[in-house]
Amino acid sequence: MTRMVKCAKLCAELPGLDYAPFKGELGRRIFESVSADAWKLWLRQSVMIINEYRLNPAEPSAQTLLREHMERFFFGDGDEPPPSFKPQS
């Protein structure tokens, strides 16, 4: 049976993640209150952030920036795209 969560991002009861995406408090919060659908949305958002800010995900400073964006994306008032972002038409 699929584990259901009250998704903090999509405000609906949806299937949750199969496991915590990473260790720590934020990983636990995401596992407990973010749906698999919302996680997929984050993955697309994170690629855009990495590309627009030209981040190297292996660097600690990039990881910190991504976690800040992730927290705003799921638990804050959303996440604004980088100032230089131009959506494809």
FENDACOR-V559556 format. One line per field, one symbol per residue. ss: DSSP state (~ for helix, > for strand, _ for the rest). psi: psi as a letter, one per 40 degrees, with the letter a starting at -180 (. if undefined). A space follows every 10 residues. Layout:
ss = ???
psi = ???
//
This chain:
ss = ___>>>____ __>>>>____ ____~~~~~~ ~~~_>~~~~~ ~~~~~~~~~~ ~~~______~ ~~~~~~~~~~ ~~~~~_____ _________
psi = ihhiihhdde fihihiidih diiidddddd ddfhiddddd dddddddddd ddefiheehd dddddddddd ddddeafahi iidehhii.
//
